Amino acid sequence: MKIDKNKGYDVDDDILSLGSEGAQVSDYAFNRRWFNIIWLIISSVIFLLITKVFYISVINHNKYVSKASGNILHTSPIIAPRGRIFSNDEKILVDNIPNYSATILYEYIEDDCKSFVNEISKILKLNKDDIINKINIARENRGNIVLKEKLTHNDVVLLKSSKSIPKYIQVEKNALRIYNDSTLFSHIMGYEGLIQREEYENRKDYLLTDRIGKTGLEYQYENLLHGTHGYKKTLRDSRGKIIKQLEEEKVIPGDDLYTHLNFKLQKHLTYAIKEQFEKAGTSKAVGIALDPRNGAVLALVSLPSYDNNLFSNGISVENYGQLLKNPDKPLFNRAISGAYPPGSTVKPPLAAVALEEGIISPEAKIESRGGLQYGKFFFGDWKAHGFTDMRRAIAVSSDVYFYVVGGGYKDIKGLGIEKMHEGYEKFGYGNLTGIDLPNEISGINPDKKWKLENIGERWYIGDTFHSSIGQGFMTATPLQIATSIVPIANGGTMYKPKIIKKSISKNGKEKIFESEILKENVLSEYSLQVAKEGMRETVTEGTARMLKDLPIKIAGKTGTSEFGKKEKVHSWFVSFAPYDNPEILLLIMMEGQVKSISTSTVPIAKSVYEWYFKQEELDNLINLENNLSHRDKKE
């Protein structure tokens, strides 16, 4: 290149001589090279994008769909509060209180979720394996699950402030069940708790975070108490925080239940029984109060009791172990699940059956010299009663009289076991009463067939004698015995015992639980009346004379049944009042008391009757004063 000092640059002749055709070739080569580079880059990017889309939409489709829906649209349940339970005077026996729980949200569970377990375990003081197990359950069932209930304020603060807690752990507000006066009513109310996997399998409309009735009324009326959950839809970010509220479906709370239970009667009956424990040498007992006019359960006591709030709050392994190891079995509802020889409480029903079958007249007398000699066997009486007719035999509880009436002796044919079996069955022995509580048992009303199938032996006359005084193979629950006396008290109608009186939904809809008749005209009015008169004579001249001076006429029957060790017995007393028009039927049973103390049950009944009818008088006076005051205001 030449430089002209005057003109500046001197252009190379080769370049200046390049024709138009040559310029086009050079420009084409230059453009094609860049085009190939750009095309390669674009193709690579497109390939990477296609690969990524394929990976997300095909290979990891489920994972990213779940994440995307969780990050954008989240549907969460609004837990319906359980219905409350009330006594007859509308005192709240079971209620709900606010509660916070740590919940696992299954949508946010990561593949590698175990890395957070150590921190969760430290804050909530939970076993690591238990945490992992619950995470797996939530993931497998695609449902949220409660990790820990009843969080303390400190738990909530730590969970919300810790940066090491994963987004699938959320603090949620719900309700905790509380049982007022829990030890008084625990066997009736039962308790509820977190739904278990096997329960969840049978209730697909429930959630893994749901609570469900386990025992008592909580279990029996689960369908009414549970309610229907609502749902809310929200927009959430990738960390699970709510961005926007979208829509909400309201909850339908569970129905409230109103019982026939008399709160004050339940309390007084419980304490009256406990006062006799030291004297009787036992801490196990049952007390039942029924209304013989309709079968309403006014009180039902099983001792010892337990605090069902322990279960509602999530019972510890230590506390649960103590309850199970307790030899007195506090979790066991003796009133409906305990099978005991009924002893002499069967005598009034058996007397009525004997009259109905024409075995003996009420005035015919049988002598007791302290026992009955039958061949080479001797069947003892607890005392030599001399000659007794039917009413007096009930009153003084003559065993010999009922040996003869049941099994026969000399010129008295006796009922025989088949007629006895049929007669006992009419009064409910060997059958469930149908009370609205779970785990009731039917007891044993034995006959020849039963003994052959269960014992493998034939029936002997001695078996008949034993059954005629409520011993031998015969067993019954305390509730069965109470129910068997109801038709004697009211003149012939047997009712199904019922605890619940009505339910009321949150919209005010009321459902009445009518009394249910099991049997009408159990026996003739005459046969039942003679048995009733014998029970009245028990109080005026027999084994329950302690009640004779009460202002209210009472009829009753004592009973003592032997079991196992001879130094211990079950002591019974079943009674009703007022005699002419009974409104309360009371049964007391002291389990395994000292044999020399056979009258602990009658003092309990006396205490209850004195209080009950005095309380009734006070209530009547209060009602009268209220009515007069209301009338004066109107005038």
C-alpha positions in Angstrom: 0.0 0.0 0.0 1.3 3.4 -1.0 0.9 6.5 1.1 0.5 9.8 -0.6 1.6 12.4 1.9 -0.7 15.0 0.3 -3.8 12.8 0.1 -3.5 10.5 3.0 -4.1 6.8 2.4 -3.4 5.2 -1.0 -5.8 2.3 -1.7 -4.2 -1.0 -2.8 -4.7 -1.5 -6.5 -5.9 -5.1 -6.0 -8.7 -4.1 -3.8 -9.7 -1.2 -6.1 -9.6 -3.4 -9.1 -12.1 -6.0 -7.4 -15.1 -6.3 -9.6 -18.7 -6.6 -8.5 -18.8 -10.4 -9.0 -15.9 -10.9 -6.7 -17.3 -8.7 -4.0 -20.5 -10.9 -3.9 -18.5 -14.1 -3.5 -16.6 -12.7 -0.6 -19.7 -11.4 1.1 -21.5 -14.8 0.7 -18.6 -16.7 2.4 -18.6 -14.3 5.2 -22.4 -14.6 5.8 -22.6 -18.4 5.6 -19.9 -18.8 8.2 -21.9 -16.7 10.8 -25.1 -18.3 9.8 -23.8 -21.8 10.6 -22.6 -20.7 14.0 -25.9 -19.0 14.9 -27.9 -22.0 13.6 -25.8 -24.4 15.7 -26.5 -22.3 18.8 -30.2 -22.1 18.2 -30.4 -25.8 17.5 -28.6 -26.6 20.7 -30.9 -24.4 22.7 -34.0 -25.9 21.1 -32.7 -29.4 21.8 -32.0 -28.6 25.4 -35.5 -27.1 25.8 -37.2 -30.1 24.2 -35.1 -32.4 26.5 -36.1 -30.4 29.6 -39.8 -30.4 28.6 -39.7 -34.2 28.0 -38.0 -34.7 31.4 -40.6 -32.6 33.2 -43.7 -33.6 31.4 -43.0 -37.3 30.9 -40.2 -38.7 33.2 -41.1 -36.5 36.3 -44.6 -35.7 35.4 -46.3 -36.7 38.7 -43.7 -34.9 40.8 -43.9 -31.5 39.0 -47.7 -31.6 38.5 -48.1 -32.1 42.3 -45.6 -29.3 42.9 -47.2 -27.0 40.4 -50.7 -27.5 41.8 -49.5 -27.2 45.3 -47.7 -24.0 44.5 -50.6 -22.5 42.7 -53.9 -23.9 43.9 -54.2 -25.5 47.4 -57.3 -27.1 48.7 -57.3 -27.6 52.5 -60.0 -28.9 54.8 -61.8 -26.9 57.5 -62.2 -29.4 60.4 -65.8 -29.6 61.6 -66.0 -29.3 65.5 -67.4 -32.4 67.2 -70.8 -32.1 68.8 -70.9 -31.6 72.6 -72.6 -33.8 75.1 -74.8 -32.6 77.9 -76.4 -33.9 81.1 -80.2 -33.9 81.6 -79.9 -30.4 83.3 -77.8 -29.2 80.3 -74.5 -29.2 82.1 -71.7 -29.6 79.5 -70.0 -33.0 80.0 -68.0 -33.0 76.8 -66.7 -29.8 75.1 -64.1 -28.5 72.6 -61.3 -26.1 73.3 -58.9 -24.4 70.9 -55.7 -26.4 70.1 -52.7 -26.2 67.8 -51.1 -29.1 66.1 -48.2 -29.8 63.8 -49.5 -31.2 60.5 -47.7 -32.8 57.6 -48.9 -31.4 54.3 -48.4 -34.2 51.8 -48.2 -32.0 48.7 -45.0 -30.4 49.9 -43.1 -33.5 50.9 -39.8 -33.6 49.1 -38.0 -36.7 47.8 -35.2 -36.2 50.4 -37.4 -35.4 53.4 -35.2 -37.2 56.0 -32.7 -34.4 56.1 -35.1 -32.3 58.2 -36.1 -35.0 60.7 -33.4 -34.2 63.2 -34.5 -30.6 63.6 -38.2 -31.6 63.8 -37.4 -34.3 66.4 -35.5 -31.7 68.6 -38.3 -29.1 68.6 -41.3 -31.4 69.0 -39.4 -34.0 71.1 -40.6 -36.9 68.9 -38.9 -40.1 67.9 -37.3 -39.9 64.5 -38.6 -43.2 63.3 -42.2 -42.1 64.2 -41.7 -38.9 62.2 -40.5 -40.8 59.2 -43.3 -43.3 59.5 -45.9 -40.5 59.5 -44.3 -38.8 56.5 -44.5 -42.1 54.6 -48.2 -42.6 55.6 -49.1 -39.1 54.4 -47.2 -39.6 51.1 -48.7 -43.1 50.5 -52.3 -42.0 51.2 -51.9 -38.6 49.6 -53.5 -37.0 52.7 -52.3 -34.6 55.4 -51.6 -36.2 58.8 -51.2 -34.9 62.3 -47.6 -35.2 63.6 -48.2 -33.8 67.1 -51.2 -32.4 68.9 -51.5 -29.9 71.7 -48.5 -27.8 70.8 -47.2 -25.5 73.5 -46.7 -21.8 72.8 -42.9 -22.5 72.7 -43.5 -25.3 70.1 -45.4 -23.0 67.9 -42.8 -20.2 68.1 -39.9 -22.6 67.3 -41.7 -24.2 64.4 -42.6 -20.9 62.8 -39.2 -19.2 63.4 -36.9 -22.1 62.5 -35.3 -21.9 59.1 -34.6 -25.6 59.2 -38.2 -26.7 59.3 -39.4 -27.9 55.9 -42.5 -26.4 54.3 -44.4 -29.6 54.6 -44.6 -29.0 58.4 -47.4 -26.5 59.2 -48.9 -25.3 62.4 -52.7 -25.6 62.2 -55.4 -24.5 64.6 -58.1 -27.0 65.5 -60.1 -28.2 68.5 -59.2 -30.5 71.4 -61.8 -32.6 73.2 -62.2 -31.9 76.9 -64.1 -34.0 79.4 -65.5 -32.1 82.3 -65.8 -34.1 85.6 -64.0 -36.8 83.6 -63.6 -39.5 86.3 -67.4 -39.3 87.1 -68.4 -40.0 83.5 -65.4 -41.6 81.8 -67.0 -45.1 81.2 -70.1 -43.4 79.7 -68.5 -40.7 77.6 -65.5 -42.8 76.5 -63.0 -40.9 74.6 -61.9 -40.0 71.0 -58.5 -39.9 69.4 -56.7 -39.6 66.1 -58.0 -41.9 63.5 -55.8 -45.0 63.0 -54.9 -46.5 59.7 -57.3 -49.5 60.0 -60.1 -47.1 60.9 -59.3 -44.8 58.0 -59.6 -47.8 55.6 -63.3 -48.1 56.6 -64.1 -44.4 56.5 -62.9 -43.0 53.2 -64.9 -39.8 53.8 -62.6 -39.1 56.8 -59.2 -37.5 56.8 -55.9 -38.8 58.2 -56.0 -35.8 60.5 -59.5 -36.7 61.8 -60.4 -37.6 65.3 -62.8 -40.5 65.9 -64.7 -42.0 68.8 -62.9 -44.9 70.4 -65.2 -45.9 73.3 -68.4 -44.9 75.1 -70.9 -42.4 73.6 -68.0 -41.0 71.5 -67.9 -44.3 69.6 -71.6 -45.1 69.8 -72.8 -41.8 68.3 -69.7 -41.1 66.0 -71.9 -40.4 63.0 -73.9 -37.7 64.8 -70.9 -36.2 66.7 -68.5 -36.0 63.8 -70.0 -33.4 61.5 -69.0 -32.6 57.9 -65.8 -30.9 57.1 -65.6 -27.7 54.9 -62.9 -26.9 52.4 -61.1 -23.7 51.4 -59.1 -23.1 48.2 -56.1 -20.8 48.3 -53.2 -19.7 46.1 -49.9 -20.5 47.8 -46.3 -19.8 46.9 -43.6 -22.5 46.6 -43.0 -22.2 50.4 -46.6 -23.0 51.2 -47.5 -19.5 52.3 -51.0 -18.2 51.3 -51.0 -15.6 48.6 -54.8 -15.3 48.1 -58.0 -16.8 49.4 -60.2 -18.1 46.6 -63.3 -19.9 47.8 -64.6 -21.6 50.9 -67.2 -24.4 51.7 -68.6 -24.0 55.2 -68.4 -26.8 57.7 -71.4 -28.5 59.3 -70.6 -29.0 63.0 -71.5 -32.3 64.7 -74.8 -32.6 66.5 -75.0 -31.9 70.2 -76.2 -34.8 72.3 -78.5 -34.4 75.4 -78.5 -37.3 77.8 -80.9 -38.6 80.5 -78.0 -38.5 83.0 -78.7 -36.7 86.2 -75.3 -35.0 87.0 -75.9 -34.6 90.7 -77.2 -38.2 91.1 -74.2 -39.6 89.3 -71.9 -37.6 91.6 -73.7 -38.5 94.8 -74.0 -42.2 93.9 -70.2 -42.3 93.1 -69.2 -40.7 96.4 -71.7 -42.9 98.4 -70.1 -46.0 97.0 -66.6 -44.8 97.7 -67.5 -44.1 101.3 -68.1 -47.9 101.8 -64.9 -49.1 100.2 -62.7 -49.2 103.3 -65.4 -51.0 105.3 -66.1 -53.5 102.5 -62.4 -54.1 101.7 -62.7 -53.4 98.0 -62.3 -50.6 95.5 -64.4 -52.2 92.7 -68.1 -51.5 92.4 -71.1 -50.6 90.2 -74.0 -48.2 90.7 -76.9 -47.9 88.2 -80.0 -45.8 88.4 -82.8 -46.3 85.8 -86.2 -44.7 85.3 -88.5 -47.8 85.3 -91.2 -45.8 83.5 -89.2 -45.5 80.3 -85.8 -47.2 80.7 -83.8 -43.9 80.8 -80.4 -44.2 82.4 -80.2 -41.7 85.1 -76.7 -42.7 86.4 -74.1 -45.4 85.6 -71.1 -45.8 87.8 -68.2 -48.2 87.3 -65.3 -48.0 89.8 -62.5 -47.6 89.7 -62.6 -45.0 87.0 -60.0 -43.1 84.9 -59.4 -39.7 83.5 -60.4 -39.8 79.8 -58.7 -36.5 79.2 -55.4 -38.5 79.3 -56.5 -40.1 76.0 -57.8 -36.8 74.4 -54.5 -35.1 75.0 -52.5 -38.1 73.6 -51.8 -40.5 76.4 -48.2 -41.3 77.2 -46.8 -44.8 77.1 -46.1 -44.6 80.9 -49.7 -43.5 81.8 -51.3 -46.1 79.5 -49.0 -48.8 80.9 -50.1 -47.9 84.5 -53.8 -48.2 83.5 -53.3 -51.6 81.9 -51.2 -52.9 84.8 -53.6 -51.8 87.5 -55.1 -55.0 88.9 -58.5 -53.2 89.5 -58.8 -52.6 85.7 -60.0 -49.0 85.7 -60.6 -49.0 81.9 -63.1 -51.9 82.3 -66.8 -50.9 82.4 -68.1 -53.3 85.0 -71.7 -52.1 84.5 -72.1 -53.5 81.0 -69.1 -55.8 80.5 -68.7 -57.5 83.8 -70.2 -61.0 84.1 -71.0 -62.0 87.7 -73.2 -64.6 89.4 -76.4 -62.6 90.2 -77.0 -64.4 93.4 -80.4 -63.9 95.2 -81.3 -60.9 92.9 -82.9 -63.6 90.6 -85.4 -64.7 93.3 -88.1 -62.1 92.6 -88.2 -62.9 88.8 -88.0 -66.7 89.6 -90.9 -66.4 92.1 -93.0 -64.7 89.4 -92.2 -67.4 86.9 -93.1 -70.2 89.4 -96.5 -68.5 90.0 -97.1 -68.1 86.3 -96.3 -71.8 85.7 -98.6 -72.9 88.6 -95.7 -74.6 90.5 -96.7 -73.2 93.9 -99.2 -70.7 95.4 -98.0 -67.5 97.1 -99.3 -68.8 100.5 -97.7 -72.3 100.4 -94.9 -72.6 102.9 -91.6 -74.5 102.6 -89.4 -75.2 105.6 -85.7 -74.3 105.7 -83.6 -75.9 108.4 -80.4 -74.4 107.1 -80.1 -76.5 103.9 -81.6 -79.2 101.7 -80.5 -82.8 101.8 -80.9 -84.4 98.3 -79.7 -88.0 98.3 -76.1 -87.9 99.5 -75.7 -84.2 98.6 -76.4 -81.3 100.9 -77.3 -77.8 99.5 -76.8 -75.2 102.2 -78.9 -72.1 103.1 -77.2 -69.1 104.6 -79.5 -69.4 107.6 -82.3 -71.6 109.0 -85.5 -69.6 108.1 -88.1 -72.0 109.3 -91.4 -72.0 107.3 -91.7 -69.3 104.7 -94.2 -68.5 102.0 -93.3 -66.8 98.7 -93.3 -63.2 99.9 -91.3 -64.0 103.0 -88.9 -66.2 101.1 -88.0 -63.2 98.9 -87.8 -61.0 102.0 -85.4 -63.2 104.0 -83.8 -64.7 100.9 -84.4 -68.3 101.7 -82.2 -70.5 99.5 -84.1 -73.7 100.4 -87.4 -72.2 99.2 -86.0 -71.5 95.8 -84.1 -74.8 95.6 -87.5 -76.5 95.8 -89.3 -74.1 93.5 -86.6 -74.4 90.9 -85.5 -78.0 91.1 -88.4 -79.7 92.9 -88.5 -81.7 96.1 -90.8 -84.4 97.4 -94.4 -83.5 96.4 -93.4 -80.1 94.7 -92.5 -80.7 91.1 -90.4 -77.6 90.6 -89.8 -75.7 87.4 -86.9 -77.7 86.1 -84.0 -76.2 84.1 -85.9 -75.8 80.8 -88.7 -73.8 82.4 -86.3 -71.8 84.5 -84.2 -71.0 81.4 -87.3 -69.8 79.5 -88.5 -67.8 82.6 -85.1 -66.1 83.1 -85.0 -65.3 79.4 -88.3 -63.4 79.7 -86.6 -61.1 82.2 -83.6 -60.5 79.9 -81.0 -63.0 81.2 -78.7 -64.3 78.5 -79.5 -61.4 76.2 -78.1 -58.0 75.6 -80.1 -55.2 77.1 -79.4 -53.0 74.0 -78.1 -50.0 75.9 -76.6 -47.3 73.6 -73.0 -48.1 74.6 -70.4 -50.4 72.9 -69.0 -53.6 74.4 -72.0 -54.9 76.3 -72.0 -58.6 77.0 -74.9 -61.0 77.3 -74.0 -63.1 80.3 -74.9 -66.8 80.6 -78.4 -68.2 81.1 -77.4 -71.9 81.2 -79.5 -75.0 80.3 -78.7 -78.6 79.4 -77.6 -77.8 75.8 -75.3 -75.0 77.0 -73.5 -77.2 79.5 -73.0 -80.0 77.1 -71.6 -77.7 74.4 -69.4 -75.6 76.7 -68.5 -77.9 79.6 -68.8 -81.2 77.9 -71.0 -82.7 80.6 -74.6 -83.5 81.2 -76.9 -81.5 83.4 -77.4 -82.5 87.1 -80.1 -81.6 89.6 -77.4 -79.8 91.6 -76.9 -77.5 88.6 -80.7 -76.7 88.7 -80.5 -75.9 92.4 -77.5 -73.6 91.9 -79.3 -71.7 89.0 -82.4 -71.2 91.2 -80.3 -69.0 93.5 -78.3 -67.3 90.8 -75.1 -69.3 91.2 -73.4 -72.1 89.4 -72.9 -71.4 85.7 -75.3 -68.4 85.6 -73.8 -65.0 85.1 -75.2 -61.5 84.3 -74.1 -58.0 84.0 -75.2 -55.5 86.7 -77.2 -53.7 84.0 -79.0 -57.0 83.1 -80.0 -57.5 86.8 -81.3 -53.9 87.0 -83.3 -54.3 83.8 -84.8 -57.6 85.0 -86.4 -55.8 88.0 -87.9 -53.1 85.8 -91.1 -55.1 84.8 -91.7 -56.0 88.5 -91.5 -52.3 89.4 -93.7 -51.0 86.6 -96.2 -53.9 86.2 -94.9 -55.8 83.2 -93.0 -53.7 80.6 -89.3 -54.2 79.9 -87.5 -51.2 78.3 -84.2 -50.9 76.5 -81.9 -48.8 78.7 -81.2 -45.5 76.9 -78.7 -42.8 77.7 -79.3 -40.3 74.9 -82.5 -38.3 75.1 -82.2 -36.1 72.0 -79.8 -34.6 69.5 -79.8 -31.0 68.2 -78.0 -29.9 65.0 -76.4 -26.5 64.6 -79.4 -25.3 62.5 -81.7 -26.2 65.4 -83.1 -29.4 64.1 -84.1 -31.6 67.0 -84.3 -35.4 67.0 -85.9 -37.2 70.0 -84.7 -40.7 70.9 -87.9 -42.3 72.1 -87.9 -45.0 74.7 -87.9 -48.5 73.3 -90.0 -51.4 74.6 -88.2 -54.7 74.6 -91.2 -56.7 76.0 -94.7 -55.9 77.1 -96.7 -58.1 79.5 -93.6 -60.0 80.5 -95.8 -62.0 82.9 -99.3 -61.6 84.3 -99.9 -58.6 86.5 -100.7 -60.9 89.5 -97.5 -62.8 89.3 -95.4 -59.7 89.1 -97.3 -58.0 91.9 -96.6 -60.9 94.3 -92.9 -60.6 93.5 -93.2 -56.8 94.1 -94.8 -57.4 97.5 -92.0 -59.7 98.4 -89.5 -57.0 97.6 -91.4 -54.5 99.7 -91.3 -57.0 102.6 -87.5 -57.2 102.2 -87.5 -53.6 103.5 -90.2 -53.9 106.1 -89.2 -57.3 107.6 -86.3 -58.8 105.7 -82.7 -58.2 104.9 -83.0 -54.4 104.0 -84.8 -53.2 107.2 -82.3 -50.2 107.3 -84.5 -48.5 104.7 -87.8 -49.1 106.7 -87.9 -45.7 108.4 -87.3 -43.6 105.3 -90.3 -41.3 104.4 -90.5 -42.9 100.9 -91.7 -46.5 100.6 -89.0 -48.6 99.0 -88.9 -52.2 97.7 -85.7 -54.1 97.2 -83.8 -57.4 97.1 -80.3 -58.1 98.6 -78.0 -60.7 97.2 -74.7 -62.3 97.9 -72.9 -64.4 95.3 -69.8 -66.4 95.9 -66.9 -66.7 93.5 -63.4 -68.0 93.5 -61.9 -67.6 97.0 -64.5 -68.2 99.7 -63.5 -65.2 101.9 -64.7 -62.8 99.2 -68.2 -62.3 97.8 -70.1 -60.0 95.4 -72.7 -58.1 97.4 -75.9 -56.9 95.6 -78.8 -54.7 96.3 -81.5 -53.8 93.7 -84.4 -51.6 94.7 -87.0 -49.0 93.5 -89.0 -46.1 94.9 -91.6 -44.9 95.5 -93.2 -48.3 95.9 -96.6 -47.4 94.6 -95.4 -45.4 91.6 -91.7 -46.1 91.0 -89.6 -43.3 89.3 -86.1 -44.6 90.2 -84.6 -48.0 90.2 -81.3 -48.4 91.9 -78.7 -51.2 91.7 -75.5 -51.4 93.8 -72.9 -54.1 93.5 -69.7 -54.3 95.5 -67.3 -56.6 93.8 -65.1 -58.9 95.8 -65.9 -57.5 99.2 -65.0 -59.0 102.6 -67.4 -61.9 103.2 -68.3 -60.8 106.8 -69.6 -57.5 105.5 -72.7 -58.3 103.6 -74.7 -55.1 104.0 -72.5 -52.4 102.5 -74.8 -52.0 99.5 -78.0 -51.1 101.6 -76.3 -48.1 103.3 -75.3 -46.8 99.9 -78.9 -47.0 98.7 -80.1 -45.3 101.8 -77.8 -42.4 101.3 -78.8 -42.0 97.7 -82.6 -42.2 98.4 -82.4 -39.7 101.2 -80.5 -37.3 99.0 -82.6 -37.9 95.9 -86.0 -37.3 97.3 -84.9 -34.4 99.4 -83.4 -32.9 96.2 -86.6 -33.6 94.4 -88.6 -31.7 97.0 -86.2 -28.7 96.8 -86.5 -28.7 93.0 -90.3 -28.8 93.3 -90.2 -25.8 95.7 -87.9 -23.9 93.4 -90.2 -24.5 90.4 -93.3 -23.5 92.4 -91.6 -20.3 93.5 -90.5 -19.5 89.9 -94.1 -20.1 88.6 -95.6 -17.9 91.3 -93.1 -15.2 90.6 -93.8 -15.4 86.9 -97.5 -15.2 87.5 -97.1 -12.2 89.8 -95.1 -10.4 87.1 -97.9 -11.0 84.6 -100.5 -9.7 87.0 
